Amino acid sequence: MLEGIRRYAYSWVTRVLLLFLIAVFVIFFGGLGSYFLQIKPVASIDCYTYLHLFTLPGCRNILPDEIDRQAANIRRSVQNAHSEDAERMLASVNLRQIAVESLIEQILIEREANKLGLRISDEDLGKAIASQAVFQDDGRFSETRYEEILRDNQLEPAAFEADTRGKILSDTLRFMVSDAIAASPDEARAEFNRFGQKIALEYLEFPYTNFAGGRPSDAEIAKFYHDNEESFREPERARISFIRYDAAVLAPKEPPTDTAISDFYEQNQKALFSHPQQIHARHILIHVAADAGAAEKAAAKAQAESLMQKIKAGANFADLAKEYSDDPGSKQNGGDLGYISRGELVKPFEEVAFTLKPGELGIAETQFGFHVIQVEDVKNSKVETLEEARPRIIAMINEKQGETIAKQDLNQDIAAAGEGRDLKDLAKKRGLVAIETPYFADGETIKGAEDTPALSKEAFAMQPGEIHSYIKGPAPILLKLLDRKPTRIPPLSEIKDRVAATMVRMRAEAQAAQAATATLKQVRAPGAFDAVVAANRLQVKNTGEFVRAGGTIPGLGQFQEAVEAAAAVPTIPGVIDRVMEKGGNSYIFRVVSRSAPSDADWKTLGPGFTERFLQQQRQLAWSSFVNNLKSKSLIVVHSDLIGSSAGNS
């Protein structure tokens, strides 16, 4: 047949035949094929269809097995990086949801990289994999170890290598985007001045409670109610009954067999029970800019050596870190980095840190500058014995079995509930409790399901009597909508006291604002503030000096509007030219002092701030780049197909 097609390659019959075959192929495998084969992607990117018959080229579906693999990768990464804290960190997240979002970004980034002609050669891929410490024995790549680790983690080499290639490609593109971003010294200094500007205020407070009067008359209440009926409208409310299938409750009461425990240990020894050497370290970073000259480097090194001598002489490391360190991530914690393993920090830092014994000090030079390092504790590499791991293995096996039982019970009970069985009876049979809620509005927290905020939204998508399963939270839930009350405006007789209280507060707030406005007119003139305060015996409160960047005023809390207004007052001392309101209270502010960071502050902190500012700008550029890729793509996510995967499951 192939020879026949070649012989008549230019005949119209052959062309029609080819077009027909292509159309059938595309229709079957692109559009209708997914229907017949029951392929249900969880998400899709750029899946445009023609006449709803077949999908045009460029469509990329994300299938459940990809999500499973990505979720497992994320879980392993967190467990490897935060072994002791991993369970706590992963407890409240849905890894499948995170995996879907991660895959969408990864696919878009790889597509863009390919458009730009970026390629990762097999040689570069091999070097990247061989450089990973987990695949090395005595510092050298081990093919045997590589295959064992992939096998232990249920990873196919082809899939792992494809993922790794994608990550390298993504990192390459990210570097291209972020490296194009520069921060001029003037830009960095202007941001430093804004960030570190110090402000001190005096203010007069006019609490609305000082102006609260008596109860309005019945006639006034009635008029106010009828004039403002809509403001008293109550939202639609619902009442549900639900069963929560907690894995911990449903897990078998008897422990797993010794064989099951032993098998689990053997299958997961490297992934879960092998712990690399860790050190608990602190550091003080003396930042050195990338383009710094020899003199600047020498000065930074001398400062690091001076600090180390102070610590050896008895100075407190944490106190010095808070005062001198240029690392914002650890500065406020006294330079504490917690427990770290090899591969988590830059190599020059680790080469020094991992040679130190508890209590010893050292200095490392990295691309960030000079680090004074102190090691507080060392945990040697260790493989937990079966007996040491036994309690955790039992808990993990039981939890997994509990999750399986929870899903099975939910599937059985939803069928029984659909046939008319009462949820209380179904719950009692499982040793669970069916909760009947009071009426709640959409978005309100449901008692008994506080960790599943979206359950409220699910309830409002139902009709009375309907029964749904909800599997996107930490535990599967079977719920039944008992009743819905439509939105309504309650009659005055029902809310008369609430209407009266609203009137009293509104009048009090208005009177407080009027009093503040009248006072402001008197204190605006230069030098008038003190005279008016003295004449009227007003109480002036002081904030003391605070930093503008936080937007928080001491004694008043978050008050960004007032802080930014204070930063714009042209003359110091000077009064903000309008009354500021917060929580119903009114305020008049006078700016007592306002100062930018000094040149000495800039000289000391500027290099570190400039580097952080540049990294922030680069991160913003990358986020904007990725969001732009998303905005230009047709992304469809079928939330109902994502499912739930607790991070610590």
MIKOL-815303 format. One record per residue (C-alpha): x, z, y. Coordinates in steps of 0.2 Angstrom, whole numbers, plus 5000, padded with zeros to 4 digits. Layout:
! MIKOL-815303
XZY...
This chain:
! MIKOL-815303
500050005000501450045012502149865010500449795013500349895029502049835035501649655030500149655041500749775054500049665068498349625061496849695069496149755052497649855049497549935067495749975064496150055047497550165055496450215069495150265057496350365046497050455062495350495068494750565052496350675050496250735068494350775066494550865050496050965054495850985073493951025075492751015061494151055049494251235056492351245053492351195035493951295031493251445040494851465050494551585064495951605077495951765086496551685102496951505107497951425121497551255129496251205115495351075124494050975114493350795115491450795113491650955104492150855089494050875088495450965097496650875108498450885106499351035113498151165106498951325099497951445089498551625086498051675068497751855061499351845050500451815066499651965074499952075059501852025059501952045078501152215077502352265063503852215074503252315089502952465078504652455070505552435087504752585094505152685078506952635078507152665097506152835097506252905079505653075083504453035097503752875089502252945082501753025098502052875108501152755096499652875093498452805107498852625107498052475098499552375092498552225088497952215106499752225112500252105099499051975105499551985123501351985118501151825107500151735121501651765134502951725121502051555117501951505135503751555139504351455124503351305129504051305147505751325140505551175129504851075144506451125154507551055139508151225134508751235116509551375105510751305092510851365074512551425079511951525093510551595083511751645069512951735081511451835089510851895072512551935065512952035081511452155077512252325071510752345058511452195048513252255048514352345036515852425044515652315059515452155050513852055046513252075028512151935021511652055007511152195020510252065030509152005015508852185010508252245027507052095029506452115011506152305014505152265030504152125021504951995033505251815028506951755034506151595042504851695051506151825057507351685063505951595072505551755081507351785085507551605092506051625102506651795110508351715114507451565122506351685132507851785138508751625143507251575153507051745161508851745166508651575174507151635184507751805189509551745193508951635206508251785216509451865229509252005241510151995257511052155264509752145279508252135267508952285256509352385272507652355279506752415263507952565261507452615279505652595275505852685258506852825265506052855282505753035286504253085295503653255302501853285308500753415317498853395314497253475319495953485305494053475308493253525291491453465289490953625282491253705299489753595305488553615291486853665298485253725291484053635279483153485287481253495288480153415275479653275287481553235290481953235272480453125268480953005282482853005276482252965258481152825263482452745274483852765261482952745244484152625237485652745239484752865227484552735214485052795197485952685185485352625168485552755155485752745136485652875121486552835105486852915088488552885080489652925065491552935068492552895052494052995055495452945042496153125042494453195037494153055024495853055017495953124999496153304997497353304983499153244986499753074980500653074964502453094962502652914957501752854973502852964984504352904975503852724976503452744995505152824998506052684989505152544998505352625015507052715014507952605026506552575038505852755040507052875032508752815037509352885054510852815063512052935072511252995088511953095103511153195116511953145133511853165151512653055164513053035183513152855189514152815204513552645207514752495211514052335217514352175207515352095221516252255226518152245230519552345223519452475236517652515233517952525215519352645217518352755228516952755216518152805202518852935212517153015216516753015197518453095193518053225206516353265199517053285182518353405188516953505197516053515180517553575171517853705184516053775181514853675192513153635184513053455177511153435181511353495199512753375202511753235194510253275205511353265220512453125217511853005203511252835208510252815192508452835197507852845179508753005175509253075192507853195193508053255175509853305179510553145171509753185154509653025143508953115128509453065111510152895110510852785096512152645096511452485103510252565115511452565130512752455136514352445125515652515137514552665140514352695121516152665117516552825127515052925124515052915105516852975104516453135113516053305104514753425110515253495127516553365130516653255146517153075149517152935161516552755157516552595168515152475165514352335176513352465185514852575190515652735184514752855173515253035171514653075153514353245145513753255127512753405123512353375104512753255090511653205076512653125062511952975053510853025039509652965025508353095022508153145004506553114994506153304996506553305014505453155017504053215005502953305018502953155030502653035015501153125009500453125027500752935029500052895012498553005015498252935032498352755025497152795011495952885024495952725034495552625019494152745014493552745032493352555032492452555015491252695020490852605036490452445028489352525015488452635028488052495040487152405026486252565022485852605040485152425041483952465027483252615037484352755031484552895044486352915051486253105048486053075030487352945029488653065038488153215027488553115012490353085018490653255025490553195042489353225057488153115066488153145084486653115095487153105113486153145129485852995141487352925149487752785161488852635158490652685160490352875157491352965144490353005128490653175121491453165104492152995108493253035123494652935116493552775114492952735132492452565128491052635116489952655131490052465135489652425117488152535118487452445133487652275124486352335111484452345111483552505105483552515086485152405084486552465073488352405076490052445069491452475082493252455075494252435091494552625094495652755086494352775072492952665066491252705072489452665066488252685081486452665083485652635100484152765101483452725118483852645135483152695152483152565165483852585182482652675194482452765210481852945206480353005216480653125231479853265222481253255208482753245220482153335236483653465235484853325232484253225247484253375258486053415253486553235257485753245274486653415278488353345273488153175282487653265298489153385296490353245293489753155308489853305319491653345313492153165318491253175335492153345338493853265333493553105343493153215359494753315356495753155353495253085371496053245378497653245369498153065370499053075386500853115385501153305385499353345384499353395366500153565368499053605383497453565375497853665359498353815370496753805381495553785366496553905355496553765341497553795325498953675323499653645305501353575302501853465287503753485289504853335285504253215271504753045265503652895270503752805253502652915243501152905255500853095252500653215266501153395262499653505261498453355261498953255246498853065245498452995262499252825263498252765279498852915289500652895284500652715288499852745305501152875308502552755305501752635318501652755332502752675346503352835355503952995347503253125349501653035349499853045344498952925331497752835342496252855330495352995320495852995302494553045289494853115271493653195260492353205274493553305285494253235301496053245307497053215323498953185319500453195331502053125325503453255329504853165322505253005313506952945307507752815296509052855284510752875292512252755290513052885279511552885268511652695267513452705263513252825249511552775242511452595248512452505234511352585221509752555230510252375233510552345215508852425211507952325224508652165217508152215200506452255206506252085215506851995200505652085189504252035201504851855201504751855182503051935181502451805194503251665184502351725168500651755177500751575184501051505167499451595161498451535176498851355172498351375154496651385145496751555136495351615125495451785116494051825104494152015107492952045092494151975080495652075086495252235077496052405079497752455073498352625079500152625084500652765072499652695057
